């Protein structure tokens, strides 16, 4: 046991790794750890063993890769939905840790968790509406309005909008198994690799590849601003770290809008204020919200 006072526990459950943390609050982390994502049995058991070193816990929050069942009225709340990741479809993440530790469990998608953290502690401090978009192995987005993540029949799937094709990118079919050339199928990290055989950061900043990817991401940003009137969009994930991409997305998004949207001068596109910690801070916020 590292602390006598009960701690919040947080899990950022990713397809490649699980980030684990305990802390007194999302901005007061006591310990953190990373483990590789393997089978559910192996991964969850290893995560639980780590948390046992930091008892007592007063709540645990999980910000997970999707699809995830986030509707509290659904009997499958807390489970992973149908996913191509072998063995994980139907995994009861929330139930496993509730049973292990007997504490309240908060549960949401990784992007909703990151959106919560950025809205309260990061780039969105002081604004009432924020969208967080991650562009990496996949593309996903979460929306926070007045401090709450937006849910409907499920969680938002911003990566699966159908954008206009870039004029020089008409020959690439896209890689999404469901939609082919949706946003994720065209602009995710694997889509970039499938199209060009290398990552975006391997290209010089003036290469047309940047124009193509920025064109697709700018369409998403314009759509978010138009449909939600969000004040800020935070772009995270590995692809967005490519030098110069964020500036190009801002430029193209503004050009697409042509000054039309009300309040367009207030819309901002930013990088994460919490750097790599948006997801795990969000998980700890979900833990705190589970007992508030």
N, C-alpha and C positions, 0 to 999 in steps of 0.2 A: 504494500500500500504506500503510495507516494504522498497522499494528503489525508488528514483526518476528516476534513470537511467533505461532504458529498460533492462530486464533480459532474459536470455535463459530459456526455460522450458523443462523439460525432464520427460518422462514416461517410466519406465521399467514395461511393462505389462505382468504379469505372470498369470498362471492359478490359483494360490492361492491368490496372492496379487498384487496390483499395488504399485510401489514405485514412488513417485512424488518428483520432486526437481526443484528449480530455482537457477540460479547462473549467475555470470558474465562470467564464463568459466567453462569447465568441472572440473578443479581443484580449483575452487573458488565457492563452493556451499554456498548459502546464507540461504536456508531453505529446509527441506525435510520432507516428510510425507508418511505414508503407510496406505492403505485402503484395505479391503478384496475384492477379486474378486467375484462379485455376478452376477446378470443379466447385460447385456450391458447397459440397461437404467439406472439402479441404479448406477452402477460403474462409467460410464462416467459422469453422472450428478454430482456425488460426487467429482470426480477428477476436473471437470471444476469449481465447487464452490471453491475448494481449490486454484486453480490458480488465480481466481478472486481477492483473497486477496493479490496477489503479482504482480498486473499490474503496469506498462505496460510490456508486453512481446514483444520481437522483433522476436522470432521464437520459435518453439516447436519441439522437437524430440521424436519419439516413437520407442522403441526397444521392440518388442512384441513376445509373444509365437506364434508358428506357427501351421499349415502352414499359410504363409502370402503372399500376392500378392505384390512382390517388383519390378516388371518390370514396369517402368514408361510408357512404350508404351501400357500397358494393361489398358483397360477401368476400370478394377476393382483394379487398383493400390491403395494401402492404406487400403485394406480390409483384414480381416481374411479369410482364405480359409475354406475348409471343415474340421471341427474339431469335435471330439466327445464331446467337452465341450458344454453342452446344451445352446442353444440360441446364440452362438457366431459365427457360420458359416455365412459368408457373412457380418459380422459387419464392417461398414465403419469407422474404427478408425481415419484415417488421415482426412477424410472429416468432421467428427464430430468436431474435434478441430480447423480445418481451418475455419469452419463456425462460431464457437463460438467466436474465437479471431481475425479472419481476418489477420493471420500472416502466413509466410511460414512454412511448416511442413516437417520435415525429417522423413523417415519411413524405418525400416528394421527389421530383426529378432533380438531377444534378444541376440543370440549367435554372430551374426555379430556385433551388438553394443558392446558387451563385447570384441570381438576380436579387434575392432578399439581402444577401450580404453586401452587394454593391450599392443597393438602395439605402441601407442603414449605416454602413461603415465606409463605403468606397466612393466611387466616382459619382454616385447619385445622391450624396448627402445634400439635403436641402431642397430636393425636388420631390414631387408627389407621384411621378410616374416614370418607370424605367423598364427597358427591355434589355435582357442579356442574351447574346447570341454567341455560341461557341462554334468555331469552324476548325475541325480537325478530322479525325477518323470519320465522323459524321457531322451533320449540321443540325443544331437544336437551339431552341430559344425559349426563354421564360419571360413573363411579363408581371411586373409588380405595380399595383395602383393603390395609393394610400396605405402603403405598408403591407399589403396582402398579395400573395401570388394568385394570379387569375387561373381558375379552373372552370371547365364546363362539363360536358359529358365525359371528358378525359382531360389530358394536358395539351397545351398547344404543340403543334408539329410544324414549326416555322420552316424547317429544312425541306419540307415537301411541297412548297408552292411551285407553280409551274411558270418560270420566267420566260421572257422573250429571249430568243437565241441571239448571241453576238454574231454580227455578219460574217466574221472569219471563223466561226466555230460551228458551222452547220453540219459538218461531217461526223462529229463525235456523237455517238448514240446515248451516252450517259451510262452510269453503272448502277443506278438504283434498281434493285430486283423488282420493286413494285411499280415504279413510274418511269424508269429509264432516265429521261432528261429533266427531272425535277431539280431544284436547287442543289440538294445533296448529291444527286447523280452527276452534276456538272462541276461543282465547285469545292467539294470536300477534298481532303488530302488524298484519299485513294483515287478519286476521279482525276485529279491533277496528275498523279503518277500513271494512271492508265492511259491518259491522253498523250503525255509528253515523255514519260519514262524517267522523270525526276521531280523533285519537290519544287515548289514555287521559289523558295529561297536560293535554289541553285541557279536561277536565272538572273541576269543583270536587271536592274530596276527599270530600265527603259525597254525591256523586251515586251512584245505584245501579249505574252502570257499574263502579265500583270493587268493589262487593260481588260482582257477577257474575264479574269476572275473578279476584278473590281466591278466590272459591268454587272455581274450576277449578284454580288453582295450589295451593291448600291440599289438594285431593284428591290431586294428584301428590305433594306433600310427605308426606302421611300414608301413601300407598302406598309411597314409598321407605323411610320409617322402618319400616313394617310388614314389608316384604319383605327388606330388607337390614340392618336395625338400624344404619344409618349414624348416626354421632354428630352430624354437621353437614351441612346442605344449604346451599350457597352459591347464591343467586339473582342472576344477572347478566343483561345484555342491556338494550336500550333501554326496553322496557316496564316493567321492574322499577325504573327510576329515577323513575317517577311517584310524587310525594310521598304518603306514607301507605300505599302499597300493601303494602310489606313487613310493616308492623305488622298490617295486616288479614289477610294470609296467615297470620301466626303465630297470630292470634286464632282464625281459623276452623279451622286445622289442629288446634289444641288441642281445640277444641269437637268436631271429628269424632272424635278419639281417645277422649274421655271418660275419660281416665286409665287406659286399658286396657293399652297397650303396656308390656312390661317395660322398665325404664330410661327411661321417657318423660321423666322429669325431666332427663335428660342430653341429650336431642335439642335441637338448636338450628337455627334458620333465620337465616342471616346474609347480608349484602352482601359482595361480593368484598373481600378484604383488600388485593389488588394493584390495585384500581380497574380501569383500562383495560388493564393490562399482563398480566393472567392468561394470555391466549392466547399472546402472544409469549414470555413467560417459559417457558411450557410447551413451546413449540417448541424453545427452547434446551435445555431439560431432555431432550427427545427426542434432540437431537444428542448431549448428554453420555452418555445411556444407550446410544447406538449404539456407543460405544467403551469402555464400562465392562465 
